[in-house]
C-alpha cells in the first residue's frame, strides 16, 4: 500500500541536500511526483509531492525533518488515482518566446506524461505606438501516470512564466 504526502520546507541548504533527500526517497521505494525547488544563494524554498510504500513513510519523513537548518512541514495528500486510459485536454496560452515548446515538452516529459497530440499556434499582434508581440497557444491531449493529478500538471506549466495560463478542457 502506497501513501502520498506533500513536504514544504525553507531554510539553508545546498543542491547536495536536495540530492540526498531524493536519494533517501528513491532508496525507500518512493518517488517525487511533483517538485518545486528554488534557491537564492544558500537559501531554499521547496514543495515536493512524495509517493512511497507506507511502511517506509516514517523513515523518509524523518530524513526531511532531520535537517536542523530547514523548517519542514509535511501534510498528507490524497493520491486520487485516475484511470490510466484517461486522456486530458489542455490549452496553454502565453506570450510567445524562443524555446517555449521545448520548455513545455521538458516539463511534461520530465514527469512521465505522454503527449498524444500538440497543436501550436502563434498569432502576431500589432499594438499602438509601434509595440508588437506574438501570442502562443498550444492545444494538447495528454495521458498522465495514474498517481498524478491534472491540476498539478496545470500548475507546473503555469509556473513557466508569469503570463502563462492553462485551461483544462472538458
N, CA, C and O atoms as a DFTB+ gen file, in Angstrom:
680 C
 N C O
     1  1       0.839      -1.175       0.000
     2  2       0.000       0.000       0.000
     3  2       0.889       1.245       0.000
     4  3       1.807       1.360       0.812
     5  1       0.611       2.171      -0.912
     6  2       1.376       3.413      -1.003
     7  2       0.701       4.522      -0.220
     8  3      -0.506       4.494       0.020
     9  1       1.498       5.490       0.169
    10  2       0.993       6.701       0.802
    11  2       1.565       7.894       0.046
    12  3       2.629       7.804      -0.566
    13  1       0.853       8.997       0.097
    14  2       1.287      10.212      -0.581
    15  2       1.236      11.370       0.408
    16  3       0.269      11.513       1.156
    17  1       2.274      12.192       0.410
    18  2       2.292      13.375       1.259
    19  2       3.045      14.492       0.553
    20  3       3.788      14.261      -0.400
    21  1       2.833      15.709       1.046
    22  2       3.500      16.880       0.490
    23  2       4.423      17.443       1.557
    24  3       4.018      17.662       2.699
    25  1       5.677      17.674       1.165
    26  2       6.686      18.251       2.051
    27  2       6.948      19.682       1.598
    28  3       7.235      19.931       0.427
    29  1       6.845      20.616       2.533
    30  2       7.195      22.022       2.290
    31  2       8.383      22.323       3.185
    32  3       8.368      21.969       4.364
    33  1       9.411      22.969       2.654
    34  2      10.497      23.381       3.540
    35  2      11.196      24.622       3.031
    36  3      11.256      24.888       1.831
    37  1      11.729      25.380       3.995
    38  2      12.519      26.578       3.714
    39  2      13.708      26.577       4.655
    40  3      13.653      25.998       5.740
    41  1      14.773      27.222       4.240
    42  2      15.936      27.344       5.108
    43  2      17.231      27.277       4.337
    44  3      17.264      27.490       3.125
    45  1      18.302      26.977       5.058
    46  2      19.634      26.924       4.469
    47  2      19.904      25.505       3.970
    48  3      19.751      24.530       4.706
    49  1      20.309      25.413       2.699
    50  2      20.579      24.104       2.100
    51  2      21.440      24.289       0.857
    52  3      21.675      25.410       0.406
    53  1      21.902      23.176       0.318
    54  2      22.663      23.166      -0.924
    55  2      22.002      22.182      -1.885
    56  3      21.147      21.401      -1.467
    57  1      22.378      22.206      -3.154
    58  2      21.854      21.185      -4.064
    59  2      22.165      19.763      -3.572
    60  3      21.400      18.837      -3.841
    61  1      23.271      19.591      -2.861
    62  2      23.609      18.272      -2.316
    63  2      22.565      17.816      -1.295
    64  3      22.279      16.623      -1.194
    65  1      22.001      18.748      -0.545
    66  2      20.947      18.415       0.416
    67  2      19.737      17.855      -0.322
    68  3      19.163      16.846       0.090
    69  1      19.355      18.511      -1.411
    70  2      18.206      18.070      -2.197
    71  2      18.493      16.695      -2.800
    72  3      17.628      15.819      -2.793
    73  1      19.698      16.508      -3.320
    74  2      20.086      15.225      -3.894
    75  2      20.011      14.118      -2.843
    76  3      19.546      13.015      -3.130
    77  1      20.464      14.411      -1.639
    78  2      20.424      13.429      -0.550
    79  2      18.979      13.036      -0.226
    80  3      18.684      11.854      -0.053
    81  1      18.075      14.023      -0.142
    82  2      16.677      13.744       0.164
    83  2      16.010      12.941      -0.953
    84  3      15.196      12.057      -0.687
    85  1      16.356      13.250      -2.197
    86  2      15.831      12.482      -3.322
    87  2      16.335      11.045      -3.265
    88  3      15.580      10.113      -3.538
    89  1      17.596      10.860      -2.917
    90  2      18.177       9.518      -2.812
    91  2      17.502       8.702      -1.716
    92  3      17.188       7.529      -1.919
    93  1      17.278       9.313      -0.562
    94  2      16.605       8.605       0.535
    95  2      15.207       8.172       0.092
    96  3      14.777       7.054       0.377
    97  1      14.505       9.063      -0.604
    98  2      13.167       8.723      -1.094
    99  2      13.249       7.546      -2.059
   100  3      12.492       6.584      -1.929
   101  1      14.159       7.613      -3.021
   102  2      14.314       6.558      -4.027
   103  2      14.719       5.224      -3.392
   104  3      14.169       4.176      -3.730
   105  1      15.679       5.273      -2.474
   106  2      16.167       4.054      -1.822
   107  2      15.081       3.356      -1.012
   108  3      15.194       2.167      -0.713
   109  1      14.031       4.090      -0.656
   110  2      12.937       3.518       0.111
   111  2      11.700       3.273      -0.747
   112  3      10.579       3.218      -0.242
   113  1      11.924       3.127      -2.055
   114  2      10.847       2.761      -2.976
   115  2       9.911       3.890      -3.342
   116  3       8.816       3.652      -3.851
   117  1      10.335       5.129      -3.085
   118  2       9.462       6.254      -3.359
   119  2       9.876       7.058      -4.565
   120  3      10.915       6.817      -5.180
   121  1       9.026       8.033      -4.890
   122  2       9.338       8.948      -5.987
   123  2       8.711      10.298      -5.698
   124  3       7.713      10.410      -4.986
   125  1       9.332      11.322      -6.277
   126  2       8.793      12.668      -6.190
   127  2       7.873      12.859      -7.384
   128  3       8.338      12.948      -8.520
   129  1       6.576      12.922      -7.133
   130  2       5.610      13.080      -8.215
   131  2       5.713      14.462      -8.836
   132  3       5.665      14.614     -10.057
   133  1       5.854      15.464      -7.983
   134  2       5.998      16.851      -8.436
   135  2       6.941      17.532      -7.466
   136  3       6.847      17.319      -6.257
   137  1       7.843      18.344      -7.973
   138  2       8.741      19.072      -7.077
   139  2       9.011      20.468      -7.616
   140  3       9.201      20.676      -8.814
   141  1       9.020      21.400      -6.701
   142  2       9.401      22.787      -6.980
   143  2      10.464      23.141      -5.958
   144  3      10.180      23.217      -4.762
   145  1      11.677      23.356      -6.417
   146  2      12.777      23.685      -5.523
   147  2      13.439      24.946      -6.063
   148  3      13.906      24.969      -7.202
   149  1      13.479      25.988      -5.251
   150  2      14.063      27.258      -5.666
   151  2      15.158      27.679      -4.700
   152  3      14.967      27.674      -3.484
   153  1      16.305      28.042      -5.257
   154  2      17.432      28.515      -4.466
   155  2      17.676      29.993      -4.722
   156  3      17.568      30.464      -5.854
   157  1      18.000      30.705      -3.681
   158  2      18.589      32.040      -3.769
   159  2      19.775      31.987      -2.827
   160  3      19.624      31.865      -1.611
   161  1      20.959      32.081      -3.413
   162  2      22.212      31.898      -2.676
   163  2      22.148      30.565      -1.948
   164  3      21.952      29.536      -2.594
   165  1      22.305      30.541      -0.623
   166  2      22.282      29.252       0.078
   167  2      20.939      28.991       0.763
   168  3      20.837      28.124       1.631
   169  1      19.911      29.745       0.367
   170  2      18.571      29.551       0.922
   171  2      17.701      28.807      -0.078
   172  3      17.814      29.008      -1.287
   173  1      16.833      27.948       0.437
   174  2      15.978      27.139      -0.425
   175  2      14.530      27.254       0.051
   176  3      14.252      27.407       1.241
   177  1      13.630      27.174      -0.909
   178  2      12.195      27.039      -0.639
   179  2      11.713      25.923      -1.552
   180  3      11.965      25.955      -2.757
   181  1      11.022      24.935      -0.990
   182  2      10.636      23.785      -1.798
   183  2       9.272      23.241      -1.397
   184  3       8.849      23.337      -0.245
   185  1       8.597      22.666      -2.393
   186  2       7.358      21.922      -2.206
   187  2       7.504      20.658      -3.033
   188  3       7.758      20.717      -4.236
   189  1       7.340      19.505      -2.376
   190  2       7.554      18.229      -3.052
   191  2       6.416      17.279      -2.704
   192  3       6.096      17.086      -1.531
   193  1       5.802      16.684      -3.733
   194  2       4.765      15.670      -3.527
   195  2       5.445      14.308      -3.641
   196  3       5.991      13.960      -4.688
   197  1       5.405      13.538      -2.542
   198  2       6.123      12.276      -2.434
   199  2       5.128      11.123      -2.376
   200  3       4.111      11.194      -1.686
   201  1       5.443      10.053      -3.116
   202  2       4.651       8.825      -3.020
   203  2       5.613       7.674      -2.759
   204  3       6.643       7.557      -3.424
   205  1       5.275       6.812      -1.780
   206  2       6.143       5.685      -1.449
   207  2       5.360       4.656      -0.658
   208  3       4.250       4.926      -0.198
   209  1       5.951       3.456      -0.498
   210  2       5.275       2.438       0.311
   211  2       5.060       2.950       1.736
   212  3       5.950       3.554       2.335
   213  1       3.874       2.699       2.260
   214  2       3.502       3.183       3.584
   215  2       4.499       2.757       4.659
   216  3       4.766       3.515       5.592
   217  1       5.048       1.553       4.535
   218  2       5.969       1.039       5.552
   219  2       7.259       1.870       5.652
   220  3       7.932       1.831       6.682
   221  1       7.616       2.627       4.589
   222  2       8.838       3.430       4.585
   223  2       8.580       4.926       4.807
   224  3       9.512       5.729       4.807
   225  1       7.313       5.288       4.993
   226  2       6.954       6.708       5.078
   227  2       7.635       7.420       6.242
   228  3       8.150       8.525       6.071
   229  1       7.646       6.806       7.415
   230  2       8.245       7.471       8.578
   231  2       9.733       7.714       8.376
   232  3      10.248       8.765       8.759
   233  1      10.423       6.761       7.782
   234  2      11.862       6.897       7.540
   235  2      12.137       8.092       6.623
   236  3      13.051       8.874       6.883
   237  1      11.353       8.236       5.557
   238  2      11.550       9.343       4.614
   239  2      11.133      10.676       5.248
   240  3      11.815      11.687       5.076
   241  1      10.027      10.676       5.972
   242  2       9.603      11.903       6.668
   243  2      10.705      12.368       7.624
   244  3      11.021      13.556       7.686
   245  1      11.285      11.422       8.367
   246  2      12.355      11.759       9.310
   247  2      13.586      12.307       8.599
   248  3      14.271      13.181       9.132
   249  1      13.876      11.803       7.400
   250  2      15.026      12.302       6.637
   251  2      14.844      13.790       6.320
   252  3      15.793      14.568       6.421
   253  1      13.632      14.182       5.938
   254  2      13.369      15.599       5.668
   255  2      13.470      16.420       6.952
   256  3      14.038      17.512       6.950
   257  1      12.924      15.899       8.038
   258  2      12.863      16.652       9.295
   259  2      14.186      16.670      10.054
   260  3      14.332      17.431      11.011
   261  1      15.153      15.849       9.648
   262  2      16.412      15.756      10.382
   263  2      17.396      16.893      10.067
   264  3      18.443      16.992      10.707
   265  1      17.077      17.733       9.108
   266  2      17.960      18.852       8.754
   267  2      17.632      20.052       9.635
   268  3      16.588      20.684       9.478
   269  1      18.544      20.362      10.572
   270  2      18.314      21.413      11.563
   271  2      18.114      22.794      10.946
   272  3      17.431      23.637      11.528
   273  1      18.699      23.033       9.783
   274  2      18.617      24.368       9.192
   275  2      17.415      24.529       8.253
   276  3      17.280      25.547       7.574
   277  1      16.541      23.507       8.224
   278  2      15.342      23.583       7.403
   279  2      14.104      23.578       8.287
   280  3      14.003      22.795       9.231
   281  1      13.167      24.460       7.970
   282  2      11.859      24.459       8.606
   283  2      10.967      23.595       7.705
   284  3      10.701      23.965       6.561
   285  1      10.506      22.452       8.215
   286  2       9.816      21.450       7.399
   287  2       8.381      21.278       7.870
   288  3       8.115      21.208       9.069
   289  1       7.457      21.212       6.914
   290  2       6.057      20.893       7.197
   291  2       5.662      19.760       6.255
   292  3       5.946      19.809       5.058
   293  1       5.007      18.744       6.801
   294  2       4.566      17.601       5.997
   295  2       3.072      17.432       6.202
   296  3       2.590      17.382       7.333
   297  1       2.334      17.343       5.082
   298  2       0.886      17.135       5.144
   299  2       0.514      15.954       4.258
   300  3       1.069      15.775       3.174
   301  1      -0.426      15.157       4.733
   302  2      -0.893      14.028       3.942
   303  2      -1.640      14.539       2.723
   304  3      -2.249      15.609       2.747
   305  1      -1.581      13.756       1.665
   306  2      -2.231      14.116       0.406
   307  2      -2.940      12.890      -0.132
   308  3      -2.481      11.762       0.052
   309  1      -4.039      13.111      -0.782
   310  2      -4.723      12.003      -1.442
   311  2      -4.032      11.729      -2.762
   312  3      -3.728      12.656      -3.513
   313  1      -3.785      10.471      -3.046
   314  2      -3.196      10.122      -4.328
   315  2      -4.221      10.302      -5.441
   316  3      -3.864      10.667      -6.561
   317  1      -5.490      10.049      -5.139
   318  2      -6.582      10.199      -6.096
   319  2      -6.217       9.714      -7.499
   320  3      -6.252      10.496      -8.450
   321  1      -5.873       8.453      -7.636
   322  2      -5.502       7.979      -8.963
   323  2      -6.677       8.039      -9.938
   324  3      -7.830       7.831      -9.559
   325  1      -6.367       8.319     -11.171
   326  2      -7.365       8.279     -12.229
   327  2      -7.064       7.052     -13.074
   328  3      -6.028       6.409     -12.904
   329  1      -7.949       6.739     -13.961
   330  2      -7.730       5.576     -14.806
   331  2      -6.655       5.890     -15.835
   332  3      -6.620       6.982     -16.403
   333  1      -5.772       4.913     -16.068
   334  2      -4.630       5.088     -16.981
   335  2      -5.059       5.530     -18.378
   336  3      -4.329       6.258     -19.051
   337  1      -6.237       5.093     -18.816
   338  2      -6.628       5.408     -20.194
   339  2      -7.254       6.794     -20.333
   340  3      -7.604       7.195     -21.443
   341  1      -7.400       7.529     -19.242
   342  2      -7.974       8.864     -19.300
   343  2      -7.053       9.792     -20.090
   344  3      -5.850       9.862     -19.838
   345  1      -7.642      10.497     -21.044
   346  2      -6.900      11.475     -21.847
   347  2      -7.398      12.861     -21.444
   348  3      -8.600      13.125     -21.439
   349  1      -6.463      13.731     -21.108
   350  2      -6.795      15.081     -20.678
   351  2      -6.500      16.070     -21.803
   352  3      -5.507      15.943     -22.519
   353  1      -7.379      17.051     -21.941
   354  2      -7.227      18.108     -22.942
   355  2      -6.855      19.406     -22.221
   356  3      -7.538      19.825     -21.286
   357  1      -5.774      20.030     -22.664
   358  2      -5.299      21.281     -22.070
   359  2      -5.122      22.324     -23.154
   360  3      -4.829      21.997     -24.305
   361  1      -5.303      23.582     -22.781
   362  2      -4.902      24.682     -23.654
   363  2      -3.977      25.570     -22.857
   364  3      -4.324      26.015     -21.763
   365  1      -2.807      25.829     -23.395
   366  2      -1.824      26.700     -22.758
   367  2      -1.719      27.966     -23.587
   368  3      -1.500      27.906     -24.796
   369  1      -1.876      29.119     -22.936
   370  2      -1.733      30.427     -23.586
   371  2      -0.607      31.188     -22.911
   372  3      -0.483      31.171     -21.686
   373  1       0.222      31.862     -23.719
   374  2       1.355      32.605     -23.173
   375  2       1.829      33.610     -24.209
   376  3       1.476      33.519     -25.385
   377  1       2.631      34.569     -23.762
   378  2       3.353      35.394     -24.720
   379  2       4.374      34.485     -25.387
   380  3       4.990      33.646     -24.729
   381  1       4.548      34.648     -26.667
   382  2       5.494      33.807     -27.391
   383  2       6.925      34.189     -27.023
   384  3       7.226      35.353     -26.761
   385  1       7.785      33.198     -27.009
   386  2       9.203      33.429     -26.748
   387  2       9.980      32.246     -27.301
   388  3       9.426      31.169     -27.521
   389  1      11.253      32.461     -27.519
   390  2      12.105      31.390     -28.041
   391  2      12.157      30.238     -27.037
   392  3      12.348      30.466     -25.842
   393  1      11.992      29.028     -27.507
   394  2      12.138      27.842     -26.671
   395  2      10.908      27.446     -25.882
   396  3      10.996      26.554     -25.038
   397  1       9.765      28.070     -26.118
   398  2       8.583      27.769     -25.302
   399  2       8.106      26.325     -25.491
   400  3       7.705      25.680     -24.523
   401  1       8.144      25.817     -26.710
   402  2       7.728      24.421     -26.940
   403  2       8.674      23.466     -26.210
   404  3       8.240      22.476     -25.621
   405  1       9.961      23.774     -26.257
   406  2      10.942      22.956     -25.542
   407  2      10.665      22.960     -24.033
   408  3      10.740      21.915     -23.387
   409  1      10.345      24.132     -23.475
   410  2      10.037      24.230     -22.045
   411  2       8.834      23.363     -21.687
   412  3       8.860      22.642     -20.689
   413  1       7.789      23.433     -22.494
   414  2       6.563      22.664     -22.233
   415  2       6.848      21.169     -22.295
   416  3       6.477      20.425     -21.387
   417  1       7.499      20.736     -23.352
   418  2       7.762      19.298     -23.502
   419  2       8.728      18.800     -22.434
   420  3       8.629      17.650     -22.005
   421  1       9.665      19.651     -21.996
   422  2      10.599      19.268     -20.933
   423  2       9.842      19.020     -19.617
   424  3      10.107      18.035     -18.928
   425  1       8.914      19.900     -19.275
   426  2       8.114      19.734     -18.049
   427  2       7.296      18.453     -18.125
   428  3       7.276      17.672     -17.174
   429  1       6.627      18.234     -19.240
   430  2       5.760      17.063     -19.368
   431  2       6.561      15.763     -19.412
   432  3       6.224      14.797     -18.728
   433  1       7.605      15.744     -20.205
   434  2       8.431      14.547     -20.336
   435  2       9.117      14.206     -19.015
   436  3       9.243      13.033     -18.664
   437  1       9.556      15.222     -18.287
   438  2      10.246      15.013     -17.022
   439  2       9.371      14.368     -15.959
   440  3       9.881      13.858     -14.962
   441  1       8.055      14.385     -16.162
   442  2       7.130      13.786     -15.196
   443  2       6.471      12.522     -15.752
   444  3       5.521      12.003     -15.167
   445  1       6.980      12.036     -16.879
   446  2       6.432      10.800     -17.439
   447  2       5.066      10.970     -18.084
   448  3       4.308      10.006     -18.190
   449  1       4.744      12.187     -18.516
   450  2       3.457      12.468     -19.145
   451  2       3.586      12.234     -20.648
   452  3       4.516      12.730     -21.284
   453  1       2.654      11.483     -21.203
   454  2       2.659      11.204     -22.645
   455  2       1.894      12.296     -23.376
   456  3       0.732      12.564     -23.070
   457  1       2.554      12.927     -24.347
   458  2       1.881      13.917     -25.191
   459  2       1.338      13.155     -26.393
   460  3       2.100      12.655     -27.220
   461  1       0.009      13.072     -26.482
   462  2      -0.628      12.341     -27.576
   463  2      -0.824      13.229     -28.793
   464  3      -0.767      12.761     -29.930
   465  1      -1.054      14.514     -28.546
   466  2      -1.254      15.465     -29.636
   467  2      -0.917      16.857     -29.102
   468  3      -1.253      17.203     -27.969
   469  1      -0.252      17.636     -29.934
   470  2       0.085      19.009     -29.530
   471  2       0.007      19.885     -30.770
   472  3       0.781      19.716     -31.712
   473  1      -0.925      20.813     -30.763
   474  2      -1.134      21.726     -31.875
   475  2      -0.790      23.129     -31.396
   476  3      -1.482      23.684     -30.543
   477  1       0.274      23.701     -31.942
   478  2       0.758      25.015     -31.510
   479  2       0.437      26.069     -32.560
   480  3       0.520      25.820     -33.763
   481  1       0.066      27.255     -32.075
   482  2      -0.216      28.376     -32.966
   483  2       0.390      29.638     -32.383
   484  3       0.421      29.836     -31.169
   485  1       0.874      30.490     -33.288
   486  2       1.411      31.787     -32.895
   487  2       0.625      32.850     -33.653
   488  3       0.401      32.740     -34.858
   489  1       0.215      33.875     -32.922
   490  2      -0.555      34.962     -33.527
   491  2       0.190      36.262     -33.270
   492  3       0.455      36.615     -32.121
   493  1       0.529      36.975     -34.343
   494  2       1.213      38.261     -34.232
   495  2       0.189      39.332     -33.914
   496  3      -0.855      39.412     -34.561
   497  1       0.488      40.164     -32.907
   498  2      -0.408      41.241     -32.502
   499  2       0.355      42.553     -32.627
   500  3       1.369      42.757     -31.960
   501  1      -0.143      43.449     -33.494
   502  2       0.479      44.770     -33.653
   503  2      -0.261      45.743     -32.754
   504  3      -1.479      45.898     -32.844
   505  1       0.484      46.383     -31.900
   506  2      -0.121      47.329     -30.969
   507  2       0.132      48.755     -31.400
   508  3       0.895      49.014     -32.331
   509  1      -0.517      49.678     -30.712
   510  2      -0.319      51.093     -30.999
   511  2       1.067      51.540     -30.556
   512  3       1.668      50.914     -29.682
   513  1       1.577      52.608     -31.143
   514  2       2.869      53.152     -30.760
   515  2       4.042      52.300     -31.196
   516  3       5.137      52.424     -30.645
   517  1       3.829      51.428     -32.185
   518  2       4.918      50.606     -32.709
   519  2       5.244      49.387     -31.860
   520  3       6.206      48.679     -32.156
   521  1       4.456      49.119     -30.796
   522  2       4.690      47.945     -29.949
   523  2       3.964      46.750     -30.566
   524  3       2.781      46.825     -30.898
   525  1       4.687      45.667     -30.709
   526  2       4.056      44.468     -31.253
   527  2       4.532      43.263     -30.459
   528  3       5.584      43.295     -29.820
   529  1       3.742      42.208     -30.509
   530  2       4.107      40.986     -29.802
   531  2       3.480      39.800     -30.506
   532  3       2.732      39.950     -31.472
   533  1       3.793      38.644     -30.013
   534  2       3.264      37.424     -30.575
   535  2       2.700      36.590     -29.429
   536  3       3.345      36.442     -28.391
   537  1       1.504      36.047     -29.612
   538  2       0.882      35.201     -28.605
   539  2       1.006      33.750     -29.035
   540  3       0.924      33.429     -30.221
   541  1       1.203      32.884     -28.062
   542  2       1.401      31.466     -28.308
   543  2       0.260      30.684     -27.655
   544  3      -0.114      30.944     -26.511
   545  1      -0.282      29.727     -28.398
   546  2      -1.307      28.827     -27.865
   547  2      -0.936      27.401     -28.246
   548  3      -0.568      27.124     -29.388
   549  1      -1.039      26.495     -27.267
   550  2      -0.825      25.074     -27.525
   551  2      -2.042      24.320     -27.018
   552  3      -2.395      24.403     -25.842
   553  1      -2.676      23.585     -27.919
   554  2      -3.757      22.681     -27.536
   555  2      -3.152      21.290     -27.465
   556  3      -2.551      20.814     -28.428
   557  1      -3.317      20.627     -26.297
   558  2      -2.655      19.352     -26.078
   559  2      -3.622      18.295     -25.579
   560  3      -4.566      18.577     -24.841
   561  1      -3.357      17.074     -26.005
   562  2      -4.005      15.890     -25.438
   563  2      -2.893      15.109     -24.756
   564  3      -1.902      14.747     -25.390
   565  1      -3.060      14.848     -23.454
   566  2      -2.009      14.179     -22.689
   567  2      -2.578      13.018     -21.886
   568  3      -3.759      12.990     -21.537
   569  1      -1.701      12.063     -21.605
   570  2      -2.039      10.943     -20.723
   571  2      -1.060      10.991     -19.561
   572  3       0.152      11.061     -19.762
   573  1      -1.597      10.952     -18.336
   574  2      -0.789      11.083     -17.125
   575  2      -0.556       9.731     -16.459
   576  3      -1.360       8.812     -16.614
   577  1       0.541       9.612     -15.720
   578  2       0.675       8.456     -14.826
   579  2      -0.511       8.463     -13.857
   580  3      -0.990       9.536     -13.489
   581  1      -0.988       7.306     -13.442
   582  2      -2.224       7.212     -12.659
   583  2      -2.184       7.986     -11.350
   584  3      -3.225       8.448     -10.881
   585  1      -1.003       8.139     -10.747
   586  2      -0.935       8.812      -9.450
   587  2      -0.874      10.333      -9.563
   588  3      -0.935      11.025      -8.547
   589  1      -0.755      10.863     -10.772
   590  2      -0.589      12.301     -10.982
   591  2      -1.941      12.951     -11.246
   592  3      -2.807      12.366     -11.897
   593  1      -2.111      14.163     -10.735
   594  2      -3.350      14.904     -10.921
   595  2      -3.172      15.984     -11.987
   596  3      -2.142      16.656     -12.029
   597  1      -4.171      16.146     -12.841
   598  2      -4.086      17.107     -13.940
   599  2      -3.958      18.536     -13.414
   600  3      -3.319      19.368     -14.058
   601  1      -4.552      18.837     -12.260
   602  2      -4.444      20.180     -11.695
   603  2      -2.992      20.499     -11.333
   604  3      -2.543      21.632     -11.502
   605  1      -2.256      19.494     -10.833
   606  2      -0.841      19.698     -10.505
   607  2      -0.024      19.965     -11.767
   608  3       0.893      20.785     -11.759
   609  1      -0.364      19.267     -12.847
   610  2       0.332      19.473     -14.118
   611  2       0.059      20.884     -14.632
   612  3       0.973      21.561     -15.101
   613  1      -1.189      21.327     -14.546
   614  2      -1.548      22.672     -14.999
   615  2      -0.772      23.723     -14.200
   616  3      -0.261      24.686     -14.773
   617  1      -0.685      23.542     -12.892
   618  2       0.067      24.485     -12.054
   619  2       1.546      24.501     -12.424
   620  3       2.170      25.561     -12.458
   621  1       2.104      23.328     -12.699
   622  2       3.522      23.229     -13.085
   623  2       3.761      23.981     -14.399
   624  3       4.748      24.706     -14.530
   625  1       2.868      23.810     -15.358
   626  2       3.010      24.512     -16.640
   627  2       2.849      26.020     -16.460
   628  3       3.564      26.800     -17.090
   629  1       1.920      26.431     -15.607
   630  2       1.720      27.869     -15.387
   631  2       2.928      28.520     -14.727
   632  3       3.119      29.732     -14.833
   633  1       3.733      27.730     -14.057
   634  2       4.913      28.301     -13.399
   635  2       6.055      28.583     -14.387
   636  3       7.089      29.119     -13.988
   637  1       5.881      28.233     -15.660
   638  2       6.912      28.514     -16.659
   639  2       7.155      30.008     -16.819
   640  3       8.287      30.430     -17.060
   641  1       6.097      30.818     -16.688
   642  2       6.246      32.269     -16.753
   643  2       5.013      32.917     -16.134
   644  3       3.971      32.281     -15.981
   645  1       5.149      34.193     -15.781
   646  2       4.041      34.899     -15.150
   647  2       2.817      34.994     -16.048
   648  3       1.690      35.039     -15.557
   649  1       3.027      35.025     -17.347
   650  2       1.914      35.227     -18.270
   651  2       1.350      33.924     -18.832
   652  3       0.485      33.967     -19.707
   653  1       1.807      32.783     -18.362
   654  2       1.308      31.501     -18.876
   655  2       0.036      31.114     -18.140
   656  3      -0.020      31.144     -16.911
   657  1      -0.984      30.751     -18.906
   658  2      -2.258      30.284     -18.350
   659  2      -2.601      28.942     -18.984
   660  3      -2.406      28.732     -20.182
   661  1      -3.115      28.042     -18.153
   662  2      -3.518      26.728     -18.641
   663  2      -5.006      26.549     -18.352
   664  3      -5.472      26.771     -17.234
   665  1      -5.731      26.144     -19.377
   666  2      -7.168      25.896     -19.253
   667  2      -7.388      24.410     -19.474
   668  3      -6.961      23.856     -20.487
   669  1      -8.063      23.760     -18.511
   670  2      -8.429      22.352     -18.655
   671  2      -9.731      22.301     -19.428
   672  3     -10.725      22.910     -19.034
   673  1      -9.718      21.577     -20.523
   674  2     -10.921      21.496     -21.355
   675  2     -11.612      20.178     -21.089
   676  3     -10.975      19.126     -21.027
   677  1     -12.923      20.245     -20.931
   678  2     -13.692      19.048     -20.588
   679  2     -14.344      18.447     -21.796
   680  3     -15.031      17.431     -21.686
